[in-house]
Amino acid sequence: MAYTSKSINADERFDIENHLLDCDMCSTALEGFIQHPQEINESNKPTKKQNWFYLAAATLLLLISAFSFWGYKSTNRPNAIFADYYQRPSWNVQTRGATEDNQYANAIRLYNQQHFDAALAQFNELIKVRPEDNRLRLYKGIAHLETEEYTLAEEELQTVRINSEIFFEEATWYLALLKIKKNQTVEAKSYLDELTKIKDGFFFKRAEEIKNGLQE
């Protein structure tokens, strides 16, 4: 009532309007109040029956808010973890070998410049003649992850996991993050468990942190 009658200061009004942007429930309640202000009359003392009605309504509102917050937190927790831990690896051609042909070098350049669709087109052509190149498949899987083609990303990363000892950890790490992104936490924990068994592994500490975060 104070908000609609403009009897609050600018800071309070800003806080309320900022909240209304993110809260559909309060926005709907405010809209209903604005359309039917006559139904609320502070000068009339509510009856006992009305008091019980208001108490029940307030209780229901609190329950809905609690369940909505829990659902929001449960849904967005994996997304927050993914955002915190996902980092696209750059492909440094100097450390990977300087004898790459022009098409290979072009694919690397496109990937590093984040032109993932163009890079994937190059990757697909290269894999036709280099089907056992697990390094190529690893970065192809990550490029699919960047373009949100999760099924294709999983196929490539699984292939690398099965066939490459060198890139096993990297493929497992990005598969775990992919499963977190898809809110498939059981599968994600399975991959993270594998990484935490490699005590001196590059991803050991981060895998432990994510496992603890998923259990909170």
Residue pairs with C-beta under 8 A, 6 or more apart in sequence:
1 33
1 40
1 42
2 8
3 13
3 16
3 30
4 30
4 33
4 34
4 37
6 13
8 16
19 26
20 26
20 27
20 30
25 61
25 64
25 65
25 68
33 40
46 54
75 183
77 213
77 214
77 216
78 180
78 181
78 183
78 185
78 188
78 214
79 181
81 180
81 210
81 213
81 214
82 177
82 180
82 181
85 177
85 206
85 209
85 210
86 177
86 181
88 114
88 142
88 146
89 139
89 142
89 170
90 112
91 108
91 111
91 112
91 139
93 100
93 105
93 108
96 108
96 135
100 108
103 122
103 125
103 126
104 126
104 136
106 122
107 119
107 122
107 123
107 126
107 136
110 116
110 118
110 119
110 122
111 119
111 139
111 143
114 146
116 143
116 146
116 147
117 147
119 143
120 140
120 143
120 144
120 147
123 136
123 139
123 140
123 143
124 140
126 133
126 136
127 133
127 136
127 137
127 140
130 136
132 163
134 159
134 160
134 163
134 164
134 166
134 167
135 167
137 156
137 157
137 159
137 160
138 156
138 157
138 160
138 164
138 167
138 170
138 171
140 156
141 152
141 153
141 154
141 155
141 156
141 157
141 160
141 171
141 174
142 153
142 174
144 150
144 152
144 153
144 156
145 153
145 174
145 177
145 178
150 178
150 181
150 182
153 174
153 178
154 175
154 178
157 171
157 174
157 175
157 178
158 171
158 175
160 167
160 168
160 170
160 171
161 168
161 171
161 172
161 175
164 171
169 195
169 198
169 201
169 202
169 203
170 203
172 191
172 194
172 195
172 203
173 191
173 195
173 203
173 206
173 207
175 191
176 188
176 191
176 192
176 195
176 207
176 210
177 188
179 185
179 187
179 188
179 191
180 188
180 210
180 214
185 214
188 210
188 214
189 211
189 214
192 207
192 210
192 211
193 211
195 201
195 203
195 204
195 207
196 204
196 207
196 208
196 211
198 204
201 207
